[in-house]
Amino acid sequence: METDLNTIHVFKTNIGKIDTGCPMYQKLNDHKDIQQWSIDHDDIDCVLRIVSETLQPKQIITLIREFGHKCQELI
């Protein structure tokens, strides 16, 4: 089954490596509306990819900023 490209949201962040015990990791993992997420730490923009059929980019940006990180949608 292919992922609908409209459900993949991509953001430029300043998120460094995070461990499985940190609050942001837990929030992203446990969020009922997030099917998958990843951070590309090899990319200079620390690209965050989130797959969600219901969340809008502004909601994701707000969520990430609550943890003190910068987050900007990449279009």
mmCIF file of the N, C-alpha and C atoms, coordinates in Angstrom:
data_MODEL
# 
_entry.id   MODEL 
# 
loop_
_atom_site.group_PDB 
_atom_site.id 
_atom_site.type_symbol 
_atom_site.label_atom_id 
_atom_site.label_alt_id 
_atom_site.label_comp_id 
_atom_site.label_asym_id 
_atom_site.label_entity_id 
_atom_site.label_seq_id 
_atom_site.pdbx_PDB_ins_code 
_atom_site.Cartn_x 
_atom_site.Cartn_y 
_atom_site.Cartn_z 
_atom_site.occupancy 
_atom_site.B_iso_or_equiv 
_atom_site.pdbx_formal_charge 
_atom_site.auth_seq_id 
_atom_site.auth_comp_id 
_atom_site.auth_asym_id 
_atom_site.auth_atom_id 
_atom_site.pdbx_PDB_model_num 
ATOM 1   N N  . MET A 1 1  ? 0.836  -1.180 0.000  1.00 0.00 ? 1  MET A N  1 
ATOM 2   C CA . MET A 1 1  ? 0.000  0.000  0.000  1.00 0.00 ? 1  MET A CA 1 
ATOM 3   C C  . MET A 1 1  ? 0.881  1.244  0.000  1.00 0.00 ? 1  MET A C  1 
ATOM 4   N N  . GLU A 1 2  ? 0.611  2.172  -0.908 1.00 0.00 ? 2  GLU A N  1 
ATOM 5   C CA . GLU A 1 2  ? 1.384  3.396  -1.011 1.00 0.00 ? 2  GLU A CA 1 
ATOM 6   C C  . GLU A 1 2  ? 0.811  4.463  -0.093 1.00 0.00 ? 2  GLU A C  1 
ATOM 7   N N  . THR A 1 3  ? 1.706  5.319  0.408  1.00 0.00 ? 3  THR A N  1 
ATOM 8   C CA . THR A 1 3  ? 1.285  6.434  1.248  1.00 0.00 ? 3  THR A CA 1 
ATOM 9   C C  . THR A 1 3  ? 0.815  7.570  0.360  1.00 0.00 ? 3  THR A C  1 
ATOM 10  N N  . ASP A 1 4  ? -0.312 8.160  0.696  1.00 0.00 ? 4  ASP A N  1 
ATOM 11  C CA . ASP A 1 4  ? -0.829 9.326  -0.012 1.00 0.00 ? 4  ASP A CA 1 
ATOM 12  C C  . ASP A 1 4  ? 0.127  10.489 0.245  1.00 0.00 ? 4  ASP A C  1 
ATOM 13  N N  . LEU A 1 5  ? 0.695  11.059 -0.808 1.00 0.00 ? 5  LEU A N  1 
ATOM 14  C CA . LEU A 1 5  ? 1.670  12.131 -0.645 1.00 0.00 ? 5  LEU A CA 1 
ATOM 15  C C  . LEU A 1 5  ? 1.086  13.360 0.041  1.00 0.00 ? 5  LEU A C  1 
ATOM 16  N N  . ASN A 1 6  ? -0.215 13.527 0.004  1.00 0.00 ? 6  ASN A N  1 
ATOM 17  C CA . ASN A 1 6  ? -0.838 14.660 0.684  1.00 0.00 ? 6  ASN A CA 1 
ATOM 18  C C  . ASN A 1 6  ? -0.833 14.506 2.199  1.00 0.00 ? 6  ASN A C  1 
ATOM 19  N N  . THR A 1 7  ? -0.493 13.328 2.677  1.00 0.00 ? 7  THR A N  1 
ATOM 20  C CA . THR A 1 7  ? -0.465 13.104 4.123  1.00 0.00 ? 7  THR A CA 1 
ATOM 21  C C  . THR A 1 7  ? 0.947  13.205 4.702  1.00 0.00 ? 7  THR A C  1 
ATOM 22  N N  . ILE A 1 8  ? 1.943  13.460 3.841  1.00 0.00 ? 8  ILE A N  1 
ATOM 23  C CA . ILE A 1 8  ? 3.327  13.600 4.298  1.00 0.00 ? 8  ILE A CA 1 
ATOM 24  C C  . ILE A 1 8  ? 3.636  15.084 4.441  1.00 0.00 ? 8  ILE A C  1 
ATOM 25  N N  . HIS A 1 9  ? 3.980  15.476 5.653  1.00 0.00 ? 9  HIS A N  1 
ATOM 26  C CA . HIS A 1 9  ? 4.295  16.872 5.954  1.00 0.00 ? 9  HIS A CA 1 
ATOM 27  C C  . HIS A 1 9  ? 5.787  16.961 6.255  1.00 0.00 ? 9  HIS A C  1 
ATOM 28  N N  . VAL A 1 10 ? 6.464  17.961 5.652  1.00 0.00 ? 10 VAL A N  1 
ATOM 29  C CA . VAL A 1 10 ? 7.910  18.069 5.744  1.00 0.00 ? 10 VAL A CA 1 
ATOM 30  C C  . VAL A 1 10 ? 8.277  19.441 6.297  1.00 0.00 ? 10 VAL A C  1 
ATOM 31  N N  . PHE A 1 11 ? 9.198  19.448 7.275  1.00 0.00 ? 11 PHE A N  1 
ATOM 32  C CA . PHE A 1 11 ? 9.547  20.674 7.977  1.00 0.00 ? 11 PHE A CA 1 
ATOM 33  C C  . PHE A 1 11 ? 11.054 20.803 8.170  1.00 0.00 ? 11 PHE A C  1 
ATOM 34  N N  . LYS A 1 12 ? 11.531 22.039 8.115  1.00 0.00 ? 12 LYS A N  1 
ATOM 35  C CA . LYS A 1 12 ? 12.897 22.385 8.499  1.00 0.00 ? 12 LYS A CA 1 
ATOM 36  C C  . LYS A 1 12 ? 12.862 22.653 9.995  1.00 0.00 ? 12 LYS A C  1 
ATOM 37  N N  . THR A 1 13 ? 13.792 22.033 10.760 1.00 0.00 ? 13 THR A N  1 
ATOM 38  C CA . THR A 1 13 ? 13.806 22.218 12.206 1.00 0.00 ? 13 THR A CA 1 
ATOM 39  C C  . THR A 1 13 ? 15.232 22.434 12.702 1.00 0.00 ? 13 THR A C  1 
ATOM 40  N N  . ASN A 1 14 ? 15.335 22.648 14.000 1.00 0.00 ? 14 ASN A N  1 
ATOM 41  C CA . ASN A 1 14 ? 16.640 22.686 14.657 1.00 0.00 ? 14 ASN A CA 1 
ATOM 42  C C  . ASN A 1 14 ? 16.722 21.562 15.701 1.00 0.00 ? 14 ASN A C  1 
ATOM 43  N N  . ILE A 1 15 ? 16.000 20.479 15.453 1.00 0.00 ? 15 ILE A N  1 
ATOM 44  C CA . ILE A 1 15 ? 15.956 19.363 16.387 1.00 0.00 ? 15 ILE A CA 1 
ATOM 45  C C  . ILE A 1 15 ? 17.229 18.533 16.249 1.00 0.00 ? 15 ILE A C  1 
ATOM 46  N N  . GLY A 1 16 ? 17.966 18.441 17.337 1.00 0.00 ? 16 GLY A N  1 
ATOM 47  C CA . GLY A 1 16 ? 19.149 17.584 17.359 1.00 0.00 ? 16 GLY A CA 1 
ATOM 48  C C  . GLY A 1 16 ? 18.722 16.149 17.598 1.00 0.00 ? 16 GLY A C  1 
ATOM 49  N N  . LYS A 1 17 ? 19.678 15.316 17.824 1.00 0.00 ? 17 LYS A N  1 
ATOM 50  C CA . LYS A 1 17 ? 19.356 13.910 18.119 1.00 0.00 ? 17 LYS A CA 1 
ATOM 51  C C  . LYS A 1 17 ? 18.546 13.853 19.403 1.00 0.00 ? 17 LYS A C  1 
ATOM 52  N N  . ILE A 1 18 ? 17.507 13.046 19.382 1.00 0.00 ? 18 ILE A N  1 
ATOM 53  C CA . ILE A 1 18 ? 16.659 12.902 20.568 1.00 0.00 ? 18 ILE A CA 1 
ATOM 54  C C  . ILE A 1 18 ? 16.616 11.435 20.963 1.00 0.00 ? 18 ILE A C  1 
ATOM 55  N N  . ASP A 1 19 ? 16.593 11.190 22.270 1.00 0.00 ? 19 ASP A N  1 
ATOM 56  C CA . ASP A 1 19 ? 16.531 9.800  22.714 1.00 0.00 ? 19 ASP A CA 1 
ATOM 57  C C  . ASP A 1 19 ? 15.082 9.404  22.975 1.00 0.00 ? 19 ASP A C  1 
ATOM 58  N N  . THR A 1 20 ? 14.888 8.120  23.110 1.00 0.00 ? 20 THR A N  1 
ATOM 59  C CA . THR A 1 20 ? 13.531 7.580  23.236 1.00 0.00 ? 20 THR A CA 1 
ATOM 60  C C  . THR A 1 20 ? 12.837 7.998  24.530 1.00 0.00 ? 20 THR A C  1 
ATOM 61  N N  . GLY A 1 21 ? 13.577 8.500  25.488 1.00 0.00 ? 21 GLY A N  1 
ATOM 62  C CA . GLY A 1 21 ? 12.969 8.900  26.757 1.00 0.00 ? 21 GLY A CA 1 
ATOM 63  C C  . GLY A 1 21 ? 12.572 10.355 26.837 1.00 0.00 ? 21 GLY A C  1 
ATOM 64  N N  . CYS A 1 22 ? 12.929 11.146 25.834 1.00 0.00 ? 22 CYS A N  1 
ATOM 65  C CA . CYS A 1 22 ? 12.627 12.582 25.930 1.00 0.00 ? 22 CYS A CA 1 
ATOM 66  C C  . CYS A 1 22 ? 11.143 12.834 25.640 1.00 0.00 ? 22 CYS A C  1 
ATOM 67  N N  . PRO A 1 23 ? 10.584 13.886 26.242 1.00 0.00 ? 23 PRO A N  1 
ATOM 68  C CA . PRO A 1 23 ? 9.150  14.168 26.105 1.00 0.00 ? 23 PRO A CA 1 
ATOM 69  C C  . PRO A 1 23 ? 8.680  14.358 24.657 1.00 0.00 ? 23 PRO A C  1 
ATOM 70  N N  . MET A 1 24 ? 9.489  15.017 23.816 1.00 0.00 ? 24 MET A N  1 
ATOM 71  C CA . MET A 1 24 ? 9.051  15.238 22.444 1.00 0.00 ? 24 MET A CA 1 
ATOM 72  C C  . MET A 1 24 ? 8.976  13.917 21.678 1.00 0.00 ? 24 MET A C  1 
ATOM 73  N N  . TYR A 1 25 ? 9.939  13.051 21.881 1.00 0.00 ? 25 TYR A N  1 
ATOM 74  C CA . TYR A 1 25 ? 9.924  11.733 21.243 1.00 0.00 ? 25 TYR A CA 1 
ATOM 75  C C  . TYR A 1 25 ? 8.653  10.983 21.643 1.00 0.00 ? 25 TYR A C  1 
ATOM 76  N N  . GLN A 1 26 ? 8.357  10.992 22.930 1.00 0.00 ? 26 GLN A N  1 
ATOM 77  C CA . GLN A 1 26 ? 7.164  10.303 23.427 1.00 0.00 ? 26 GLN A CA 1 
ATOM 78  C C  . GLN A 1 26 ? 5.890  10.904 22.841 1.00 0.00 ? 26 GLN A C  1 
ATOM 79  N N  . LYS A 1 27 ? 5.827  12.236 22.766 1.00 0.00 ? 27 LYS A N  1 
ATOM 80  C CA . LYS A 1 27 ? 4.640  12.915 22.227 1.00 0.00 ? 27 LYS A CA 1 
ATOM 81  C C  . LYS A 1 27 ? 4.408  12.532 20.765 1.00 0.00 ? 27 LYS A C  1 
ATOM 82  N N  . LEU A 1 28 ? 5.483  12.550 19.958 1.00 0.00 ? 28 LEU A N  1 
ATOM 83  C CA . LEU A 1 28 ? 5.347  12.190 18.546 1.00 0.00 ? 28 LEU A CA 1 
ATOM 84  C C  . LEU A 1 28 ? 4.975  10.719 18.380 1.00 0.00 ? 28 LEU A C  1 
ATOM 85  N N  . ASN A 1 29 ? 5.580  9.864  19.179 1.00 0.00 ? 29 ASN A N  1 
ATOM 86  C CA . ASN A 1 29 ? 5.290  8.429  19.090 1.00 0.00 ? 29 ASN A CA 1 
ATOM 87  C C  . ASN A 1 29 ? 3.874  8.088  19.521 1.00 0.00 ? 29 ASN A C  1 
ATOM 88  N N  . ASP A 1 30 ? 3.392  8.765  20.552 1.00 0.00 ? 30 ASP A N  1 
ATOM 89  C CA . ASP A 1 30 ? 2.103  8.426  21.140 1.00 0.00 ? 30 ASP A CA 1 
ATOM 90  C C  . ASP A 1 30 ? 0.922  9.203  20.550 1.00 0.00 ? 30 ASP A C  1 
ATOM 91  N N  . HIS A 1 31 ? 1.197  10.195 19.706 1.00 0.00 ? 31 HIS A N  1 
ATOM 92  C CA . HIS A 1 31 ? 0.128  11.036 19.154 1.00 0.00 ? 31 HIS A CA 1 
ATOM 93  C C  . HIS A 1 31 ? -0.786 10.193 18.270 1.00 0.00 ? 31 HIS A C  1 
ATOM 94  N N  . LYS A 1 32 ? -2.073 10.207 18.560 1.00 0.00 ? 32 LYS A N  1 
ATOM 95  C CA . LYS A 1 32 ? -3.028 9.350  17.855 1.00 0.00 ? 32 LYS A CA 1 
ATOM 96  C C  . LYS A 1 32 ? -3.170 9.691  16.371 1.00 0.00 ? 32 LYS A C  1 
ATOM 97  N N  . ASP A 1 33 ? -2.822 10.910 15.979 1.00 0.00 ? 33 ASP A N  1 
ATOM 98  C CA . ASP A 1 33 ? -2.988 11.334 14.589 1.00 0.00 ? 33 ASP A CA 1 
ATOM 99  C C  . ASP A 1 33 ? -1.708 11.237 13.766 1.00 0.00 ? 33 ASP A C  1 
ATOM 100 N N  . ILE A 1 34 ? -0.630 10.749 14.360 1.00 0.00 ? 34 ILE A N  1 
ATOM 101 C CA . ILE A 1 34 ? 0.643  10.604 13.638 1.00 0.00 ? 34 ILE A CA 1 
ATOM 102 C C  . ILE A 1 34 ? 0.882  9.121  13.365 1.00 0.00 ? 34 ILE A C  1 
ATOM 103 N N  . GLN A 1 35 ? 0.905  8.767  12.078 1.00 0.00 ? 35 GLN A N  1 
ATOM 104 C CA . GLN A 1 35 ? 1.143  7.376  11.698 1.00 0.00 ? 35 GLN A CA 1 
ATOM 105 C C  . GLN A 1 35 ? 2.641  7.053  11.711 1.00 0.00 ? 35 GLN A C  1 
ATOM 106 N N  . GLN A 1 36 ? 3.454  7.984  11.231 1.00 0.00 ? 36 GLN A N  1 
ATOM 107 C CA . GLN A 1 36 ? 4.903  7.809  11.173 1.00 0.00 ? 36 GLN A CA 1 
ATOM 108 C C  . GLN A 1 36 ? 5.562  9.160  11.304 1.00 0.00 ? 36 GLN A C  1 
ATOM 109 N N  . TRP A 1 37 ? 6.807  9.154  11.798 1.00 0.00 ? 37 TRP A N  1 
ATOM 110 C CA . TRP A 1 37 ? 7.600  10.375 11.820 1.00 0.00 ? 37 TRP A CA 1 
ATOM 111 C C  . TRP A 1 37 ? 9.071  10.013 11.808 1.00 0.00 ? 37 TRP A C  1 
ATOM 112 N N  . SER A 1 38 ? 9.880  10.934 11.297 1.00 0.00 ? 38 SER A N  1 
ATOM 113 C CA . SER A 1 38 ? 11.326 10.733 11.289 1.00 0.00 ? 38 SER A CA 1 
ATOM 114 C C  . SER A 1 38 ? 12.009 12.090 11.198 1.00 0.00 ? 38 SER A C  1 
ATOM 115 N N  . ILE A 1 39 ? 13.253 12.118 11.672 1.00 0.00 ? 39 ILE A N  1 
ATOM 116 C CA . ILE A 1 39 ? 14.082 13.318 11.564 1.00 0.00 ? 39 ILE A CA 1 
ATOM 117 C C  . ILE A 1 39 ? 15.360 12.912 10.852 1.00 0.00 ? 39 ILE A C  1 
ATOM 118 N N  . ASP A 1 40 ? 15.694 13.640 9.787  1.00 0.00 ? 40 ASP A N  1 
ATOM 119 C CA . ASP A 1 40 ? 16.919 13.369 9.034  1.00 0.00 ? 40 ASP A CA 1 
ATOM 120 C C  . ASP A 1 40 ? 18.027 14.235 9.605  1.00 0.00 ? 40 ASP A C  1 
ATOM 121 N N  . HIS A 1 41 ? 18.829 13.654 10.497 1.00 0.00 ? 41 HIS A N  1 
ATOM 122 C CA . HIS A 1 41 ? 19.908 14.404 11.132 1.00 0.00 ? 41 HIS A CA 1 
ATOM 123 C C  . HIS A 1 41 ? 21.114 14.581 10.224 1.00 0.00 ? 41 HIS A C  1 
ATOM 124 N N  . ASP A 1 42 ? 21.151 13.862 9.102  1.00 0.00 ? 42 ASP A N  1 
ATOM 125 C CA . ASP A 1 42 ? 22.244 14.030 8.145  1.00 0.00 ? 42 ASP A CA 1 
ATOM 126 C C  . ASP A 1 42 ? 22.013 15.245 7.257  1.00 0.00 ? 42 ASP A C  1 
ATOM 127 N N  . ASP A 1 43 ? 20.792 15.732 7.214  1.00 0.00 ? 43 ASP A N  1 
ATOM 128 C CA . ASP A 1 43 ? 20.443 16.920 6.433  1.00 0.00 ? 43 ASP A CA 1 
ATOM 129 C C  . ASP A 1 43 ? 20.712 18.158 7.280  1.00 0.00 ? 43 ASP A C  1 
ATOM 130 N N  . ILE A 1 44 ? 21.299 19.176 6.696  1.00 0.00 ? 44 ILE A N  1 
ATOM 131 C CA . ILE A 1 44 ? 21.625 20.407 7.422  1.00 0.00 ? 44 ILE A CA 1 
ATOM 132 C C  . ILE A 1 44 ? 20.378 21.061 8.028  1.00 0.00 ? 44 ILE A C  1 
ATOM 133 N N  . ASP A 1 45 ? 19.206 20.803 7.435  1.00 0.00 ? 45 ASP A N  1 
ATOM 134 C CA . ASP A 1 45 ? 17.954 21.388 7.921  1.00 0.00 ? 45 ASP A CA 1 
ATOM 135 C C  . ASP A 1 45 ? 17.231 20.504 8.945  1.00 0.00 ? 45 ASP A C  1 
ATOM 136 N N  . CYS A 1 46 ? 17.864 19.424 9.374  1.00 0.00 ? 46 CYS A N  1 
ATOM 137 C CA . CYS A 1 46 ? 17.238 18.496 10.342 1.00 0.00 ? 46 CYS A CA 1 
ATOM 138 C C  . CYS A 1 46 ? 15.763 18.279 9.970  1.00 0.00 ? 46 CYS A C  1 
ATOM 139 N N  . VAL A 1 47 ? 15.552 17.756 8.773  1.00 0.00 ? 47 VAL A N  1 
ATOM 140 C CA . VAL A 1 47 ? 14.210 17.636 8.201  1.00 0.00 ? 47 VAL A CA 1 
ATOM 141 C C  . VAL A 1 47 ? 13.351 16.649 8.997  1.00 0.00 ? 47 VAL A C  1 
ATOM 142 N N  . LEU A 1 48 ? 12.203 17.145 9.419  1.00 0.00 ? 48 LEU A N  1 
ATOM 143 C CA . LEU A 1 48 ? 11.206 16.343 10.116 1.00 0.00 ? 48 LEU A CA 1 
ATOM 144 C C  . LEU A 1 48 ? 10.120 15.973 9.113  1.00 0.00 ? 48 LEU A C  1 
ATOM 145 N N  . ARG A 1 49 ? 9.831  14.680 9.026  1.00 0.00 ? 49 ARG A N  1 
ATOM 146 C CA . ARG A 1 49 ? 8.748  14.198 8.166  1.00 0.00 ? 49 ARG A CA 1 
ATOM 147 C C  . ARG A 1 49 ? 7.704  13.552 9.054  1.00 0.00 ? 49 ARG A C  1 
ATOM 148 N N  . ILE A 1 50 ? 6.477  13.969 8.873  1.00 0.00 ? 50 ILE A N  1 
ATOM 149 C CA . ILE A 1 50 ? 5.369  13.411 9.639  1.00 0.00 ? 50 ILE A CA 1 
ATOM 150 C C  . ILE A 1 50 ? 4.289  12.957 8.677  1.00 0.00 ? 50 ILE A C  1 
ATOM 151 N N  . VAL A 1 51 ? 3.812  11.726 8.865  1.00 0.00 ? 51 VAL A N  1 
ATOM 152 C CA . VAL A 1 51 ? 2.699  11.208 8.080  1.00 0.00 ? 51 VAL A CA 1 
ATOM 153 C C  . VAL A 1 51 ? 1.458  11.278 8.966  1.00 0.00 ? 51 VAL A C  1 
ATOM 154 N N  . SER A 1 52 ? 0.485  12.064 8.504  1.00 0.00 ? 52 SER A N  1 
ATOM 155 C CA . SER A 1 52 ? -0.772 12.218 9.235  1.00 0.00 ? 52 SER A CA 1 
ATOM 156 C C  . SER A 1 52 ? -1.879 12.552 8.247  1.00 0.00 ? 52 SER A C  1 
ATOM 157 N N  . GLU A 1 53 ? -2.974 11.849 8.365  1.00 0.00 ? 53 GLU A N  1 
ATOM 158 C CA . GLU A 1 53 ? -4.119 12.111 7.495  1.00 0.00 ? 53 GLU A CA 1 
ATOM 159 C C  . GLU A 1 53 ? -4.983 13.256 8.014  1.00 0.00 ? 53 GLU A C  1 
ATOM 160 N N  . THR A 1 54 ? -4.798 13.633 9.278  1.00 0.00 ? 54 THR A N  1 
ATOM 161 C CA . THR A 1 54 ? -5.689 14.629 9.876  1.00 0.00 ? 54 THR A CA 1 
ATOM 162 C C  . THR A 1 54 ? -4.997 15.911 10.324 1.00 0.00 ? 54 THR A C  1 
ATOM 163 N N  . LEU A 1 55 ? -3.733 15.841 10.738 1.00 0.00 ? 55 LEU A N  1 
ATOM 164 C CA . LEU A 1 55 ? -3.057 17.049 11.212 1.00 0.00 ? 55 LEU A CA 1 
ATOM 165 C C  . LEU A 1 55 ? -2.693 17.971 10.059 1.00 0.00 ? 55 LEU A C  1 
ATOM 166 N N  . GLN A 1 56 ? -2.816 19.252 10.306 1.00 0.00 ? 56 GLN A N  1 
ATOM 167 C CA . GLN A 1 56 ? -2.424 20.265 9.335  1.00 0.00 ? 56 GLN A CA 1 
ATOM 168 C C  . GLN A 1 56 ? -1.039 20.798 9.726  1.00 0.00 ? 56 GLN A C  1 
ATOM 169 N N  . PRO A 1 57 ? -0.277 21.337 8.763  1.00 0.00 ? 57 PRO A N  1 
ATOM 170 C CA . PRO A 1 57 ? 1.065  21.831 9.064  1.00 0.00 ? 57 PRO A CA 1 
ATOM 171 C C  . PRO A 1 57 ? 1.125  22.804 10.253 1.00 0.00 ? 57 PRO A C  1 
ATOM 172 N N  . LYS A 1 58 ? 0.173  23.714 10.360 1.00 0.00 ? 58 LYS A N  1 
ATOM 173 C CA . LYS A 1 58 ? 0.187  24.676 11.473 1.00 0.00 ? 58 LYS A CA 1 
ATOM 174 C C  . LYS A 1 58 ? 0.083  23.969 12.820 1.00 0.00 ? 58 LYS A C  1 
ATOM 175 N N  . GLN A 1 59 ? -0.684 22.899 12.885 1.00 0.00 ? 59 GLN A N  1 
ATOM 176 C CA . GLN A 1 59 ? -0.822 22.141 14.132 1.00 0.00 ? 59 GLN A CA 1 
ATOM 177 C C  . GLN A 1 59 ? 0.495  21.452 14.496 1.00 0.00 ? 59 GLN A C  1 
ATOM 178 N N  . ILE A 1 60 ? 1.178  20.934 13.503 1.00 0.00 ? 60 ILE A N  1 
ATOM 179 C CA . ILE A 1 60 ? 2.457  20.261 13.739 1.00 0.00 ? 60 ILE A CA 1 
ATOM 180 C C  . ILE A 1 60 ? 3.503  21.279 14.173 1.00 0.00 ? 60 ILE A C  1 
ATOM 181 N N  . ILE A 1 61 ? 3.534  22.429 13.522 1.00 0.00 ? 61 ILE A N  1 
ATOM 182 C CA . ILE A 1 61 ? 4.478  23.489 13.894 1.00 0.00 ? 61 ILE A CA 1 
ATOM 183 C C  . ILE A 1 61 ? 4.259  23.903 15.346 1.00 0.00 ? 61 ILE A C  1 
ATOM 184 N N  . THR A 1 62 ? 3.014  24.087 15.736 1.00 0.00 ? 62 THR A N  1 
ATOM 185 C CA . THR A 1 62 ? 2.693  24.441 17.121 1.00 0.00 ? 62 THR A CA 1 
ATOM 186 C C  . THR A 1 62 ? 3.180  23.366 18.078 1.00 0.00 ? 62 THR A C  1 
ATOM 187 N N  . LEU A 1 63 ? 2.955  22.116 17.739 1.00 0.00 ? 63 LEU A N  1 
ATOM 188 C CA . LEU A 1 63 ? 3.380  21.001 18.577 1.00 0.00 ? 63 LEU A CA 1 
ATOM 189 C C  . LEU A 1 63 ? 4.890  21.014 18.786 1.00 0.00 ? 63 LEU A C  1 
ATOM 190 N N  . ILE A 1 64 ? 5.656  21.183 17.724 1.00 0.00 ? 64 ILE A N  1 
ATOM 191 C CA . ILE A 1 64 ? 7.121  21.170 17.818 1.00 0.00 ? 64 ILE A CA 1 
ATOM 192 C C  . ILE A 1 64 ? 7.624  22.394 18.579 1.00 0.00 ? 64 ILE A C  1 
ATOM 193 N N  . ARG A 1 65 ? 7.024  23.544 18.343 1.00 0.00 ? 65 ARG A N  1 
ATOM 194 C CA . ARG A 1 65 ? 7.447  24.768 19.035 1.00 0.00 ? 65 ARG A CA 1 
ATOM 195 C C  . ARG A 1 65 ? 7.169  24.710 20.532 1.00 0.00 ? 65 ARG A C  1 
ATOM 196 N N  . GLU A 1 66 ? 6.181  23.924 20.947 1.00 0.00 ? 66 GLU A N  1 
ATOM 197 C CA . GLU A 1 66 ? 5.901  23.752 22.379 1.00 0.00 ? 66 GLU A CA 1 
ATOM 198 C C  . GLU A 1 66 ? 7.108  23.161 23.108 1.00 0.00 ? 66 GLU A C  1 
ATOM 199 N N  . PHE A 1 67 ? 7.963  22.461 22.381 1.00 0.00 ? 67 PHE A N  1 
ATOM 200 C CA . PHE A 1 67 ? 9.155  21.863 22.973 1.00 0.00 ? 67 PHE A CA 1 
ATOM 201 C C  . PHE A 1 67 ? 10.387 22.754 22.789 1.00 0.00 ? 67 PHE A C  1 
ATOM 202 N N  . GLY A 1 68 ? 10.171 23.994 22.316 1.00 0.00 ? 68 GLY A N  1 
ATOM 203 C CA . GLY A 1 68 ? 11.253 24.968 22.216 1.00 0.00 ? 68 GLY A CA 1 
ATOM 204 C C  . GLY A 1 68 ? 12.083 24.870 20.939 1.00 0.00 ? 68 GLY A C  1 
ATOM 205 N N  . HIS A 1 69 ? 11.597 24.145 19.953 1.00 0.00 ? 69 HIS A N  1 
ATOM 206 C CA . HIS A 1 69 ? 12.330 23.996 18.702 1.00 0.00 ? 69 HIS A CA 1 
ATOM 207 C C  . HIS A 1 69 ? 11.762 24.889 17.609 1.00 0.00 ? 69 HIS A C  1 
ATOM 208 N N  . LYS A 1 70 ? 12.621 25.233 16.661 1.00 0.00 ? 70 LYS A N  1 
ATOM 209 C CA . LYS A 1 70 ? 12.164 25.948 15.479 1.00 0.00 ? 70 LYS A CA 1 
ATOM 210 C C  . LYS A 1 70 ? 11.560 24.935 14.524 1.00 0.00 ? 70 LYS A C  1 
ATOM 211 N N  . CYS A 1 71 ? 10.548 25.357 13.789 1.00 0.00 ? 71 CYS A N  1 
ATOM 212 C CA . CYS A 1 71 ? 9.890  24.456 12.854 1.00 0.00 ? 71 CYS A CA 1 
ATOM 213 C C  . CYS A 1 71 ? 9.243  25.294 11.752 1.00 0.00 ? 71 CYS A C  1 
ATOM 214 N N  . GLN A 1 72 ? 9.620  24.995 10.515 1.00 0.00 ? 72 GLN A N  1 
ATOM 215 C CA . GLN A 1 72 ? 9.099  25.734 9.361  1.00 0.00 ? 72 GLN A CA 1 
ATOM 216 C C  . GLN A 1 72 ? 8.748  24.739 8.265  1.00 0.00 ? 72 GLN A C  1 
ATOM 217 N N  . GLU A 1 73 ? 7.566  24.887 7.707  1.00 0.00 ? 73 GLU A N  1 
ATOM 218 C CA . GLU A 1 73 ? 7.125  23.969 6.656  1.00 0.00 ? 73 GLU A CA 1 
ATOM 219 C C  . GLU A 1 73 ? 7.985  24.142 5.413  1.00 0.00 ? 73 GLU A C  1 
ATOM 220 N N  . LEU A 1 74 ? 8.388  23.035 4.810  1.00 0.00 ? 74 LEU A N  1 
ATOM 221 C CA . LEU A 1 74 ? 9.088  23.038 3.537  1.00 0.00 ? 74 LEU A CA 1 
ATOM 222 C C  . LEU A 1 74 ? 8.062  22.687 2.457  1.00 0.00 ? 74 LEU A C  1 
ATOM 223 N N  . ILE A 1 75 ? 7.984  23.512 1.455  1.00 0.00 ? 75 ILE A N  1 
ATOM 224 C CA . ILE A 1 75 ? 6.992  23.299 0.394  1.00 0.00 ? 75 ILE A CA 1 
ATOM 225 C C  . ILE A 1 75 ? 7.685  22.912 -0.891 1.00 0.00 ? 75 ILE A C  1 
# 
